Amino acid sequence: MLRVLRYRYVSPRVLRRTLLFWGGAVLVSAIAMAFAWAANGAAGLFGRAAAARPWLPFIVSPAGLALSVWLTRTVFPGAQGSGIPQTIAALHLGDAPLVDRILSLRIAVGKVCLTLLGL
């Protein structure tokens, strides 16, 4: 009986870590769902515009590519690529300011916006 009761007690530290883990999981899934919703909207908008004006993709696609290159180089430097090599490199770095520069919220927002622009 005492053994069962002893394992039912959860320390505040373990409880906090568990809540942080699940809170992060909920936040990441909400962001992924919002991104999927926005991607569907962007692709649908492009599809409707292309159906209404068949010549429009020949203008919008190159202009969108030029705009995304310009935004990547000027507004969101460091947002090139998938981000996986940057994340792996940041995990091995010990310099916090450099990690913050490599994995910043600005770069994450830029990657999302540029991906949606590409759709």
ROKE-54272 format. One record per atom (N, C-alpha, C, CB): x, y, z; residue number from 0; residue in three letters; atom name. Coordinates in Angstrom, 2 decimals. Atoms other than C-alpha are relative to their C-alpha. Glycine has a CB too. Example, Ala and Ser with C-alpha at 12.3 -4.5 7.8 and 13.67 -1.06 7.14 Angstrom:
BEGIN
{{0.89,-1.19,0.00},0,'ALA','N'}
{{12.30,-4.50,7.80},0,'ALA','CA'}
{{0.90,1.20,0.00},0,'ALA','C'}
{{-0.99,0.03,1.25},0,'ALA','CB'}
{{-0.82,-1.19,-0.06},1,'SER','N'}
{{13.67,-1.06,7.14},1,'SER','CA'}
{{-0.77,1.09,0.73},1,'SER','C'}
{{0.41,0.46,-1.42},1,'SER','CB'}
// end
This chain:
BEGIN
{{0.82,-1.20,0.00},0,'MET','N'}
{{0.00,0.00,0.00},0,'MET','CA'}
{{0.86,1.26,0.00},0,'MET','C'}
{{-0.93,0.00,1.21},0,'MET','CB'}
{{-0.86,-1.19,-0.06},1,'LEU','N'}
{{2.74,2.49,0.89},1,'LEU','CA'}
{{0.76,0.18,-1.31},1,'LEU','C'}
{{0.98,-0.12,1.17},1,'LEU','CB'}
{{-0.74,-0.10,1.26},2,'ARG','N'}
{{4.62,1.68,-2.30},2,'ARG','CA'}
{{-0.86,0.65,-1.08},2,'ARG','C'}
{{0.47,-1.40,-0.45},2,'ARG','CB'}
{{0.91,-0.58,0.99},3,'VAL','N'}
{{1.59,2.59,-4.45},3,'VAL','CA'}
{{-0.17,1.49,0.25},3,'VAL','C'}
{{-1.36,-0.71,0.03},3,'VAL','CB'}
{{0.18,-1.41,-0.32},4,'LEU','N'}
{{1.06,5.89,-2.64},4,'LEU','CA'}
{{1.26,0.81,-0.29},4,'LEU','C'}
{{-0.39,0.17,1.47},4,'LEU','CB'}
{{-1.25,-0.72,0.22},5,'ARG','N'}
{{4.72,6.81,-2.92},5,'ARG','CA'}
{{0.17,0.36,-1.48},5,'ARG','C'}
{{1.19,-0.84,0.48},5,'ARG','CB'}
{{-0.15,-0.27,1.42},6,'TYR','N'}
{{4.60,6.60,-6.73},6,'TYR','CA'}
{{-1.07,0.92,-0.54},6,'TYR','C'}
{{0.00,-1.28,-0.76},6,'TYR','CB'}
{{1.04,-0.91,0.46},7,'ARG','N'}
{{1.43,8.65,-7.01},7,'ARG','CA'}
{{0.37,1.46,0.24},7,'ARG','C'}
{{-1.31,-0.32,0.68},7,'ARG','CB'}
{{-0.42,-1.37,-0.27},8,'TYR','N'}
{{3.12,11.74,-5.58},8,'TYR','CA'}
{{0.90,0.48,-1.13},8,'TYR','C'}
{{0.72,0.09,1.38},8,'TYR','CB'}
{{-0.81,-0.59,1.05},9,'VAL','N'}
{{4.55,13.97,-8.27},9,'VAL','CA'}
{{0.61,1.28,0.55},9,'VAL','C'}
{{-0.83,0.27,-1.30},9,'VAL','CB'}
{{-0.66,-1.19,-0.52},10,'SER','N'}
{{7.13,16.54,-7.32},10,'SER','CA'}
{{-0.35,1.21,-0.86},10,'SER','C'}
{{1.53,-0.20,0.04},10,'SER','CB'}
{{0.30,-1.21,0.79},11,'PRO','N'}
{{6.53,20.15,-8.39},11,'PRO','CA'}
{{0.93,0.17,-1.19},11,'PRO','C'}
{{0.09,1.23,0.89},11,'PRO','CB'}
{{-0.95,-0.13,1.10},12,'ARG','N'}
{{9.65,20.03,-10.53},12,'ARG','CA'}
{{-0.40,-0.89,-1.18},12,'ARG','C'}
{{1.42,-0.36,0.48},12,'ARG','CB'}
{{0.42,0.92,1.06},13,'VAL','N'}
{{8.45,16.99,-12.48},13,'VAL','CA'}
{{-1.31,0.48,-0.62},13,'VAL','C'}
{{-0.17,-1.43,0.55},13,'VAL','CB'}
{{1.27,-0.51,0.50},14,'LEU','N'}
{{4.96,18.46,-12.77},14,'LEU','CA'}
{{0.21,1.21,-0.92},14,'LEU','C'}
{{-0.93,0.37,1.17},14,'LEU','CB'}
{{-0.29,-1.18,0.82},15,'ARG','N'}
{{6.34,21.76,-14.10},15,'ARG','CA'}
{{0.61,-0.40,-1.34},15,'ARG','C'}
{{0.94,0.95,0.75},15,'ARG','CB'}
{{-0.64,0.45,1.24},16,'ARG','N'}
{{8.53,19.97,-16.64},16,'ARG','CA'}
{{-1.02,-0.67,-0.92},16,'ARG','C'}
{{1.15,-0.98,0.32},16,'ARG','CB'}
{{1.03,0.66,0.80},17,'THR','N'}
{{5.59,17.85,-17.78},17,'THR','CA'}
{{-0.96,1.01,-0.62},17,'THR','C'}
{{-0.77,-1.00,0.86},17,'THR','CB'}
{{0.91,-1.03,0.52},18,'LEU','N'}
{{3.31,20.87,-18.12},18,'LEU','CA'}
{{0.66,0.83,-1.09},18,'LEU','C'}
{{-0.48,0.90,1.13},18,'LEU','CB'}
{{-0.72,-0.74,1.03},19,'LEU','N'}
{{5.97,22.76,-20.08},19,'LEU','CA'}
{{0.10,-0.82,-1.29},19,'LEU','C'}
{{1.41,0.38,0.49},19,'LEU','CB'}
{{-0.10,0.86,1.18},20,'PHE','N'}
{{6.44,19.80,-22.41},20,'PHE','CA'}
{{-1.32,-0.05,-0.74},20,'PHE','C'}
{{0.43,-1.42,0.42},20,'PHE','CB'}
{{1.31,0.09,0.65},21,'TRP','N'}
{{2.72,19.41,-23.09},21,'TRP','CA'}
{{-0.49,1.35,-0.50},21,'TRP','C'}
{{-1.02,-0.59,0.96},21,'TRP','CB'}
{{0.35,-1.34,0.48},22,'GLY','N'}
{{2.19,23.16,-23.35},22,'GLY','CA'}
{{0.72,0.33,-1.29},22,'GLY','C'}
{{0.32,1.04,1.06},22,'GLY','CB'}
{{-0.76,-0.20,1.24},23,'GLY','N'}
{{4.95,23.32,-25.95},23,'GLY','CA'}
{{-0.56,-0.83,-1.14},23,'GLY','C'}
{{1.45,-0.34,0.21},23,'GLY','CB'}
{{0.59,0.85,1.04},24,'ALA','N'}
{{3.39,20.42,-27.83},24,'ALA','CA'}
{{-1.29,0.59,-0.53},24,'ALA','C'}
{{-0.25,-1.42,0.54},24,'ALA','CB'}
{{1.26,-0.62,0.43},25,'VAL','N'}
{{0.01,22.15,-27.90},25,'VAL','CA'}
{{0.27,1.25,-0.83},25,'VAL','C'}
{{-0.88,0.36,1.23},25,'VAL','CB'}
{{-0.34,-1.21,0.73},26,'LEU','N'}
{{1.60,25.42,-29.04},26,'LEU','CA'}
{{0.54,-0.32,-1.40},26,'LEU','C'}
{{1.03,0.83,0.78},26,'LEU','CB'}
{{-0.56,0.38,1.30},27,'VAL','N'}
{{3.60,23.75,-31.82},27,'VAL','CA'}
{{-1.09,-0.54,-0.92},27,'VAL','C'}
{{1.12,-1.05,0.17},27,'VAL','CB'}
{{1.07,0.53,0.86},28,'SER','N'}
{{0.54,21.87,-33.06},28,'SER','CA'}
{{-0.96,1.09,-0.44},28,'SER','C'}
{{-0.78,-1.10,0.73},28,'SER','CB'}
{{0.86,-1.12,0.40},29,'ALA','N'}
{{-1.55,25.06,-33.05},29,'ALA','CA'}
{{0.66,0.83,-1.10},29,'ALA','C'}
{{-0.33,0.90,1.21},29,'ALA','CB'}
{{-0.72,-0.75,1.04},30,'ILE','N'}
{{1.13,26.87,-35.06},30,'ILE','CA'}
{{0.03,-0.79,-1.31},30,'ILE','C'}
{{1.45,0.31,0.47},30,'ILE','CB'}
{{0.00,0.83,1.21},31,'ALA','N'}
{{1.36,23.94,-37.50},31,'ALA','CA'}
{{-1.37,0.01,-0.68},31,'ALA','C'}
{{0.40,-1.44,0.33},31,'ALA','CB'}
{{1.34,-0.05,0.58},32,'MET','N'}
{{-2.41,23.97,-37.97},32,'MET','CA'}
{{-0.27,1.36,-0.65},32,'MET','C'}
{{-1.06,-0.28,1.07},32,'MET','CB'}
{{0.17,-1.34,0.58},33,'ALA','N'}
{{-2.41,27.74,-38.56},33,'ALA','CA'}
{{0.80,0.13,-1.30},33,'ALA','C'}
{{0.43,1.09,1.01},33,'ALA','CB'}
{{-0.82,-0.03,1.21},34,'PHE','N'}
{{0.41,27.34,-41.08},34,'PHE','CA'}
{{-0.66,-0.79,-1.13},34,'PHE','C'}
{{1.40,-0.55,0.29},34,'PHE','CB'}
{{0.69,0.80,1.02},35,'ALA','N'}
{{-1.49,24.58,-42.92},35,'ALA','CA'}
{{-1.23,0.73,-0.52},35,'ALA','C'}
{{-0.40,-1.38,0.57},35,'ALA','CB'}
{{1.18,-0.77,0.41},36,'TRP','N'}
{{-4.64,26.73,-42.97},36,'TRP','CA'}
{{0.42,1.14,-0.93},36,'TRP','C'}
{{-0.75,0.56,1.23},36,'TRP','CB'}
{{-0.47,-1.11,0.83},37,'ALA','N'}
{{-2.68,29.70,-44.36},37,'ALA','CA'}
{{0.54,-0.50,-1.33},37,'ALA','C'}
{{1.10,0.80,0.74},37,'ALA','CB'}
{{-0.51,0.56,1.26},38,'ALA','N'}
{{-0.95,27.49,-46.95},38,'ALA','CA'}
{{-1.15,-0.39,-0.92},38,'ALA','C'}
{{0.89,-1.22,0.28},38,'ALA','CB'}
{{1.17,0.34,0.83},39,'ASN','N'}
{{-4.31,26.16,-48.15},39,'ASN','CA'}
{{-0.65,1.26,-0.56},39,'ASN','C'}
{{-1.02,-0.80,0.82},39,'ASN','CB'}
{{0.57,-1.26,0.47},40,'GLY','N'}
{{-5.61,29.72,-48.37},40,'GLY','CA'}
{{0.82,0.63,-1.10},40,'GLY','C'}
{{-0.14,0.97,1.15},40,'GLY','CB'}
{{-0.87,-0.59,1.02},41,'ALA','N'}
{{-2.59,30.94,-50.33},41,'ALA','CA'}
{{-0.07,-0.79,-1.31},41,'ALA','C'}
{{1.44,0.06,0.50},41,'ALA','CB'}
{{0.09,0.81,1.21},42,'ALA','N'}
{{-2.73,28.02,-52.76},42,'ALA','CA'}
{{-1.37,0.15,-0.66},42,'ALA','C'}
{{0.26,-1.48,0.33},42,'ALA','CB'}
{{1.34,-0.21,0.56},43,'GLY','N'}
{{-6.48,28.48,-53.18},43,'GLY','CA'}
{{-0.14,1.34,-0.68},43,'GLY','C'}
{{-1.05,-0.13,1.09},43,'GLY','CB'}
{{0.03,-1.33,0.59},44,'LEU','N'}
{{-6.08,32.18,-53.84},44,'LEU','CA'}
{{0.71,0.02,-1.35},44,'LEU','C'}
{{0.64,1.03,0.95},44,'LEU','CB'}
{{-0.74,0.06,1.27},45,'PHE','N'}
{{-3.46,31.51,-56.50},45,'PHE','CA'}
{{-0.78,-0.80,-1.04},45,'PHE','C'}
{{1.39,-0.61,0.22},45,'PHE','CB'}
{{0.78,0.82,0.94},46,'GLY','N'}
{{-5.62,28.80,-58.06},46,'GLY','CA'}
{{-1.21,0.74,-0.56},46,'GLY','C'}
{{-0.46,-1.27,0.68},46,'GLY','CB'}
{{1.15,-0.78,0.48},47,'ARG','N'}
{{-8.68,31.05,-58.23},47,'ARG','CA'}
{{0.44,1.13,-0.93},47,'ARG','C'}
{{-0.78,0.59,1.19},47,'ARG','CB'}
{{-0.50,-1.08,0.86},48,'ALA','N'}
{{-6.64,33.91,-59.68},48,'ALA','CA'}
{{0.44,-0.55,-1.36},48,'ALA','C'}
{{1.17,0.74,0.67},48,'ALA','CB'}
{{-0.44,0.61,1.26},49,'ALA','N'}
{{-5.11,31.58,-62.29},49,'ALA','CA'}
{{-1.18,-0.48,-0.83},49,'ALA','C'}
{{0.95,-1.16,0.27},49,'ALA','CB'}
{{1.18,0.44,0.74},50,'ALA','N'}
{{-8.53,30.21,-63.21},50,'ALA','CA'}
{{-0.72,1.18,-0.64},50,'ALA','C'}
{{-0.97,-0.77,0.92},50,'ALA','CB'}
{{0.67,-1.18,0.53},51,'ALA','N'}
{{-9.93,33.70,-63.69},51,'ALA','CA'}
{{0.81,0.66,-1.11},51,'ALA','C'}
{{-0.26,1.01,1.12},51,'ALA','CB'}
{{-0.88,-0.63,0.99},52,'ARG','N'}
{{-6.94,35.01,-65.63},52,'ARG','CA'}
{{1.16,-0.95,-0.28},52,'ARG','C'}
{{0.52,1.40,0.51},52,'ARG','CB'}
{{-1.02,1.03,0.27},53,'PRO','N'}
{{-4.86,32.20,-67.22},53,'PRO','CA'}
{{1.40,0.55,-0.25},53,'PRO','C'}
{{-0.42,-0.81,-1.18},53,'PRO','CB'}
{{-1.31,-0.60,0.27},54,'TRP','N'}
{{-2.03,34.59,-68.13},54,'TRP','CA'}
{{0.67,0.49,1.29},54,'TRP','C'}
{{-0.14,1.15,-0.98},54,'TRP','CB'}
{{-0.52,-0.58,-1.23},55,'LEU','N'}
{{-1.58,35.78,-64.52},55,'LEU','CA'}
{{1.19,-0.76,0.60},55,'LEU','C'}
{{-1.10,0.08,1.02},55,'LEU','CB'}
{{-1.17,0.69,-0.56},56,'PRO','N'}
{{0.80,32.99,-63.34},56,'PRO','CA'}
{{1.32,0.33,-0.70},56,'PRO','C'}
{{-0.22,-1.48,-0.06},56,'PRO','CB'}
{{-1.22,-0.33,0.73},57,'PHE','N'}
{{3.27,34.01,-66.05},57,'PHE','CA'}
{{0.60,1.33,0.47},57,'PHE','C'}
{{-0.28,0.06,-1.49},57,'PHE','CB'}
{{-0.48,-1.27,-0.54},58,'ILE','N'}
{{3.56,37.43,-64.39},58,'ILE','CA'}
{{0.26,-0.12,1.50},58,'ILE','C'}
{{-1.02,1.13,-0.27},58,'ILE','CB'}
{{-0.08,0.06,-1.46},59,'VAL','N'}
{{2.96,36.63,-60.72},59,'VAL','CA'}
{{1.14,-0.91,0.46},59,'VAL','C'}
{{-1.32,-0.50,0.58},59,'VAL','CB'}
{{-1.04,0.94,-0.45},60,'SER','N'}
{{5.36,33.66,-60.47},60,'SER','CA'}
{{1.40,0.59,-0.06},60,'SER','C'}
{{-0.06,-1.26,-0.84},60,'SER','CB'}
{{-1.34,-0.61,0.00},61,'PRO','N'}
{{8.54,35.44,-61.66},61,'PRO','CA'}
{{0.10,1.21,0.94},61,'PRO','C'}
{{0.37,0.42,-1.40},61,'PRO','CB'}
{{-0.02,-1.15,-0.91},62,'ALA','N'}
{{7.59,38.59,-59.75},62,'ALA','CA'}
{{0.05,-0.45,1.46},62,'ALA','C'}
{{-1.23,0.91,-0.23},62,'ALA','CB'}
{{-0.03,0.54,-1.36},63,'GLY','N'}
{{6.94,36.53,-56.61},63,'GLY','CA'}
{{1.36,-0.55,0.36},63,'GLY','C'}
{{-1.04,-1.07,0.16},63,'GLY','CB'}
{{-1.34,0.51,-0.24},64,'LEU','N'}
{{10.29,34.82,-56.98},64,'LEU','CA'}
{{0.98,1.14,0.25},64,'LEU','C'}
{{0.48,-0.85,-1.19},64,'LEU','CB'}
{{-0.88,-1.15,-0.19},65,'ALA','N'}
{{12.08,38.15,-57.35},65,'ALA','CA'}
{{-0.26,0.67,1.35},65,'ALA','C'}
{{-0.18,1.02,-1.14},65,'ALA','CB'}
{{0.35,-0.60,-1.29},66,'LEU','N'}
{{10.20,39.54,-54.34},66,'LEU','CA'}
{{0.51,-0.85,1.16},66,'LEU','C'}
{{-1.51,0.19,0.12},66,'LEU','CB'}
{{-0.46,0.86,-1.10},67,'SER','N'}
{{11.04,36.52,-52.19},67,'SER','CA'}
{{1.52,0.02,0.13},67,'SER','C'}
{{-0.49,-1.43,-0.21},67,'SER','CB'}
{{-1.46,-0.12,-0.06},68,'VAL','N'}
{{14.74,36.73,-53.12},68,'VAL','CA'}
{{0.39,1.32,0.65},68,'VAL','C'}
{{0.62,-0.11,-1.41},68,'VAL','CB'}
{{-0.31,-1.31,-0.57},69,'TRP','N'}
{{14.78,40.44,-52.29},69,'TRP','CA'}
{{-0.31,0.02,1.50},69,'TRP','C'}
{{-0.80,1.11,-0.72},69,'TRP','CB'}
{{0.36,0.04,-1.43},70,'LEU','N'}
{{12.97,39.87,-48.97},70,'LEU','CA'}
{{0.98,-0.86,0.79},70,'LEU','C'}
{{-1.42,-0.54,0.18},70,'LEU','CB'}
{{-0.95,0.88,-0.69},71,'THR','N'}
{{15.34,37.02,-48.07},71,'THR','CA'}
{{1.33,0.71,0.21},71,'THR','C'}
{{0.22,-1.29,-0.79},71,'THR','CB'}
{{-1.31,-0.66,-0.11},72,'ARG','N'}
{{18.41,39.16,-48.72},72,'ARG','CA'}
{{-0.04,1.27,0.83},72,'ARG','C'}
{{0.52,0.32,-1.37},72,'ARG','CB'}
{{0.03,-1.29,-0.69},73,'THR','N'}
{{17.22,42.43,-47.18},73,'THR','CA'}
{{-0.73,-0.04,1.33},73,'THR','C'}
{{-0.64,1.03,-0.89},73,'THR','CB'}
{{0.82,-0.04,-1.21},74,'VAL','N'}
{{14.46,41.89,-44.62},74,'VAL','CA'}
{{0.26,-1.19,0.91},74,'VAL','C'}
{{-1.48,0.05,-0.37},74,'VAL','CB'}
{{-0.17,1.23,-0.78},75,'PHE','N'}
{{15.09,38.28,-43.52},75,'PHE','CA'}
{{1.33,-0.68,-0.32},75,'PHE','C'}
{{-1.15,-0.96,-0.26},75,'PHE','CB'}
{{-1.27,0.70,0.25},76,'PRO','N'}
{{18.83,37.57,-43.90},76,'PRO','CA'}
{{0.16,-1.15,1.00},76,'PRO','C'}
{{1.20,0.98,0.10},76,'PRO','CB'}
{{-0.12,1.19,-0.84},77,'GLY','N'}
{{19.57,34.12,-42.55},77,'GLY','CA'}
{{-1.17,-0.95,-0.14},77,'GLY','C'}
{{0.14,0.41,1.43},77,'GLY','CB'}
{{1.18,0.85,0.18},78,'ALA','N'}
{{16.22,32.70,-43.65},78,'ALA','CA'}
{{0.15,-0.93,-1.20},78,'ALA','C'}
{{-1.25,0.85,-0.17},78,'ALA','CB'}
{{-0.20,0.88,1.15},79,'GLN','N'}
{{17.75,30.85,-46.61},79,'GLN','CA'}
{{0.02,-1.45,0.48},79,'GLN','C'}
{{1.32,0.36,-0.74},79,'GLN','CB'}
{{-0.08,1.42,-0.29},80,'GLY','N'}
{{17.44,27.09,-46.70},80,'GLY','CA'}
{{-1.11,-0.49,0.92},80,'GLY','C'}
{{1.31,-0.32,0.62},80,'GLY','CB'}
{{1.05,0.63,-0.80},81,'SER','N'}
{{15.42,24.70,-44.60},81,'SER','CA'}
{{0.08,0.37,1.47},81,'SER','C'}
{{0.06,-1.49,-0.15},81,'SER','CB'}
{{-0.17,-0.31,-1.42},82,'GLY','N'}
{{16.85,25.70,-41.23},82,'GLY','CA'}
{{0.51,-1.16,0.81},82,'GLY','C'}
{{-1.29,0.47,0.57},82,'GLY','CB'}
{{-0.47,1.17,-0.74},83,'ILE','N'}
{{17.82,22.17,-40.25},83,'ILE','CA'}
{{1.51,0.08,0.28},83,'ILE','C'}
{{-0.32,-1.29,-0.79},83,'ILE','CB'}
{{-1.42,-0.13,-0.32},84,'PRO','N'}
{{21.61,22.72,-40.64},84,'PRO','CA'}
{{0.29,1.11,1.03},84,'PRO','C'}
{{0.79,0.27,-1.27},84,'PRO','CB'}
{{-0.19,-1.07,-0.97},85,'GLN','N'}
{{21.33,26.00,-38.72},85,'GLN','CA'}
{{-0.36,-0.47,1.41},85,'GLN','C'}
{{-0.84,1.23,-0.38},85,'GLN','CB'}
{{0.41,0.50,-1.31},86,'THR','N'}
{{19.50,24.25,-35.88},86,'THR','CA'}
{{1.03,-0.97,0.55},86,'THR','C'}
{{-1.37,-0.68,-0.10},86,'THR','CB'}
{{-1.03,0.94,-0.45},87,'ILE','N'}
{{22.08,21.46,-35.72},87,'ILE','CA'}
{{1.25,0.75,0.43},87,'ILE','C'}
{{0.34,-1.01,-1.12},87,'ILE','CB'}
{{-1.17,-0.80,-0.37},88,'ALA','N'}
{{24.90,24.02,-35.68},88,'ALA','CA'}
{{-0.24,0.74,1.31},88,'ALA','C'}
{{0.36,0.98,-1.11},88,'ALA','CB'}
{{0.31,-0.75,-1.22},89,'ALA','N'}
{{23.15,26.04,-32.96},89,'ALA','CA'}
{{0.02,-0.91,1.22},89,'ALA','C'}
{{-1.35,0.68,-0.12},89,'ALA','CB'}
{{-0.03,0.94,-1.12},90,'LEU','N'}
{{22.84,22.92,-30.79},90,'LEU','CA'}
{{1.43,-0.26,0.46},90,'LEU','C'}
{{-0.67,-1.31,-0.38},90,'LEU','CB'}
{{-1.40,0.25,-0.34},91,'HIS','N'}
{{26.63,22.54,-30.89},91,'HIS','CA'}
{{0.74,1.26,0.43},91,'HIS','C'}
{{0.71,-0.63,-1.17},91,'HIS','CB'}
{{-0.65,-1.25,-0.40},92,'LEU','N'}
{{27.41,26.20,-30.21},92,'LEU','CA'}
{{-0.24,0.27,1.48},92,'LEU','C'}
{{-0.52,1.18,-0.85},92,'LEU','CB'}
{{0.18,-0.38,-1.39},93,'GLY','N'}
{{27.94,27.48,-26.72},93,'GLY','CA'}
{{-0.24,1.48,0.17},93,'GLY','C'}
{{1.21,-0.42,0.80},93,'GLY','CB'}
{{0.12,-1.45,-0.04},94,'ASP','N'}
{{27.70,31.16,-27.58},94,'ASP','CA'}
{{-1.48,0.40,-0.14},94,'ASP','C'}
{{0.85,0.67,-1.11},94,'ASP','CB'}
{{1.44,-0.31,0.01},95,'ALA','N'}
{{24.16,32.29,-26.64},95,'ALA','CA'}
{{-0.37,1.12,-0.97},95,'ALA','C'}
{{-0.44,0.38,1.40},95,'ALA','CB'}
{{0.39,-1.04,0.97},96,'PRO','N'}
{{24.15,35.56,-28.65},96,'PRO','CA'}
{{0.05,-0.48,-1.45},96,'PRO','C'}
{{0.90,1.21,0.15},96,'PRO','CB'}
{{-0.08,0.54,1.35},97,'LEU','N'}
{{25.24,33.68,-31.77},97,'LEU','CA'}
{{-1.17,-0.95,-0.28},97,'LEU','C'}
{{1.34,-0.72,-0.21},97,'LEU','CB'}
{{1.15,0.90,0.16},98,'VAL','N'}
{{22.56,31.03,-31.22},98,'VAL','CA'}
{{-1.27,0.81,-0.19},98,'VAL','C'}
{{-0.15,-0.94,1.23},98,'VAL','CB'}
{{1.18,-0.86,0.15},99,'ASP','N'}
{{19.96,33.78,-30.79},99,'ASP','CA'}
{{-0.06,0.64,-1.38},99,'ASP','C'}
{{0.00,1.09,1.07},99,'ASP','CB'}
{{-0.02,-0.59,1.34},100,'ARG','N'}
{{21.08,35.31,-34.08},100,'ARG','CA'}
{{-0.34,-1.04,-1.07},100,'ARG','C'}
{{1.36,0.62,-0.28},100,'ARG','CB'}
{{0.26,1.05,0.98},101,'ILE','N'}
{{20.91,31.98,-35.92},101,'ILE','CA'}
{{-1.45,-0.47,0.06},101,'ILE','C'}
{{0.94,-1.18,0.22},101,'ILE','CB'}
{{1.36,0.52,-0.20},102,'LEU','N'}
{{17.57,30.85,-34.45},102,'LEU','CA'}
{{-0.90,1.08,0.59},102,'LEU','C'}
{{0.02,-1.25,0.91},102,'LEU','CB'}
{{0.82,-1.09,-0.53},103,'SER','N'}
{{15.66,34.10,-34.05},103,'SER','CA'}
{{-1.45,-0.14,-0.44},103,'SER','C'}
{{0.57,1.34,-0.45},103,'SER','CB'}
{{1.42,-0.02,0.35},104,'LEU','N'}
{{11.93,34.65,-34.13},104,'LEU','CA'}
{{-0.21,0.70,-1.34},104,'LEU','C'}
{{-0.83,0.70,1.10},104,'LEU','CB'}
{{0.09,-0.71,1.28},105,'ARG','N'}
{{12.44,37.07,-37.04},105,'ARG','CA'}
{{0.26,-0.95,-1.16},105,'ARG','C'}
{{1.00,1.18,-0.04},105,'ARG','CB'}
{{-0.30,0.96,1.06},106,'ILE','N'}
{{14.00,34.30,-39.13},106,'ILE','CA'}
{{-1.13,-1.01,-0.14},106,'ILE','C'}
{{1.33,-0.72,0.27},106,'ILE','CB'}
{{1.11,0.96,0.06},107,'ALA','N'}
{{11.20,31.88,-38.22},107,'ALA','CA'}
{{-1.22,0.62,-0.68},107,'ALA','C'}
{{-0.38,-0.49,1.41},107,'ALA','CB'}
{{1.13,-0.69,0.64},108,'VAL','N'}
{{8.54,34.43,-39.18},108,'VAL','CA'}
{{0.29,0.21,-1.48},108,'VAL','C'}
{{-0.28,1.36,0.69},108,'VAL','CB'}
{{-0.38,-0.17,1.40},109,'GLY','N'}
{{10.45,35.15,-42.39},109,'GLY','CA'}
{{-0.15,-1.28,-0.80},109,'GLY','C'}
{{1.42,0.49,-0.09},109,'GLY','CB'}
{{0.15,1.28,0.70},110,'LYS','N'}
{{10.54,31.47,-43.31},110,'LYS','CA'}
{{-1.46,-0.31,-0.27},110,'LYS','C'}
{{0.64,-1.13,0.82},110,'LYS','CB'}
{{1.43,0.26,0.19},111,'VAL','N'}
{{6.79,31.16,-42.79},111,'VAL','CA'}
{{-0.57,0.92,-1.07},111,'VAL','C'}
{{-0.77,0.19,1.34},111,'VAL','CB'}
{{0.54,-0.97,0.97},112,'CYS','N'}
{{5.98,34.34,-44.73},112,'CYS','CA'}
{{0.51,-0.28,-1.41},112,'CYS','C'}
{{0.37,1.43,0.40},112,'CYS','CB'}
{{-0.55,0.27,1.32},113,'LEU','N'}
{{8.32,33.48,-47.59},113,'LEU','CA'}
{{-0.54,-1.30,-0.59},113,'LEU','C'}
{{1.53,-0.05,0.07},113,'LEU','CB'}
{{0.61,1.23,0.49},114,'THR','N'}
{{6.92,29.96,-47.82},114,'THR','CA'}
{{-1.41,0.26,-0.52},114,'THR','C'}
{{-0.04,-1.07,1.11},114,'THR','CB'}
{{1.36,-0.33,0.44},115,'LEU','N'}
{{3.39,31.33,-48.03},115,'LEU','CA'}
{{0.03,0.83,-1.28},115,'LEU','C'}
{{-0.76,0.74,1.10},115,'LEU','CB'}
{{-0.14,-0.78,1.23},116,'LEU','N'}
{{4.54,33.83,-50.66},116,'LEU','CA'}
{{0.30,-0.91,-1.18},116,'LEU','C'}
{{1.10,1.06,0.16},116,'LEU','CB'}
{{-0.33,0.94,1.07},117,'GLY','N'}
{{5.95,30.93,-52.67},117,'GLY','CA'}
{{-1.18,-0.83,-0.46},117,'GLY','C'}
{{1.09,-0.90,0.46},117,'GLY','CB'}
{{1.18,0.78,0.40},118,'LEU','N'}
{{2.59,29.21,-52.68},118,'LEU','CA'}
{{-0.92,0.83,-0.84},118,'LEU','C'}
{{-0.74,-0.54,1.22},118,'LEU','CB'}
// end
